[in-house]
Amino acid sequence: MTPTPRLALAAMLFSVIALPVFAHSQKEATYPADGASLNAAPEVIAITFDSPMRLTLFRLTDGNGSEIDVTRTDGMQPVTEFEAMPASLSTGTYDVEWRGLSGDGHPMKGSFSFTIAD
C-alpha cells in the first residue's frame, strides 16, 4: 500500500514541528564562565539553557570540597535562565555541579569552575 501524497505531507510536517519538542536541552552559557578568574565574588551564579530545564541538583563547593549554601530563584520549576545567589565567597577556587531534566525528561548534567583572585 502506497501512502497518499497528503498523508506523506502530513507526516513530514509533524516530524518537522515535533523535533523541537523532543530535543534535549543544551547548556548555552554559565556565569561565571568556566575557568574564569574574577576580581570579586559574584552576586549570582547562572546557567542559561536553550530550552526549559528543571535543575534537580545545584551544588557549589570550595577548593576543600565543602558545600557552600546558595539561594535558588527557580522554585524547582523548568527554566531557561537558572540563577543561584551564594553565601559570602572569599578568594579561592569554586566548583559548580548541576543535574537536571530536559523538557523530554532526558537527564542532563554538567559542571564548571571559577576562581576569585586576591
Stockholm file with secondary structure:
# STOCKHOLM 1.0

chainA/1-118         MTPTPRLALAAMLFSVIALPVFAHSQKEATYPADGASLNAAPEVIAITFDSPMRLTLFRLTDGNGSEIDVTRTDGMQPVTEFEAMPASLSTGTYDVEWRGLSGDGHPMKGSFSFTIAD
#=GR chainA/1-118 SS CCCCHHHHHHHHHHHHHHHHHHSCCCEEEEESCTTEEESSCCSCEEEEEEEEEEEEEEEEEETTSCEECEEESSTTCCEEEEEEEESCCCSEEEEEEEEEEETTSCEEEEEEEEEECC
#=GC SS_cons         CCCCHHHHHHHHHHHHHHHHHHSCCCEEEEESCTTEEESSCCSCEEEEEEEEEEEEEEEEEETTSCEECEEESSTTCCEEEEEEEESCCCSEEEEEEEEEEETTSCEEEEEEEEEECC
//
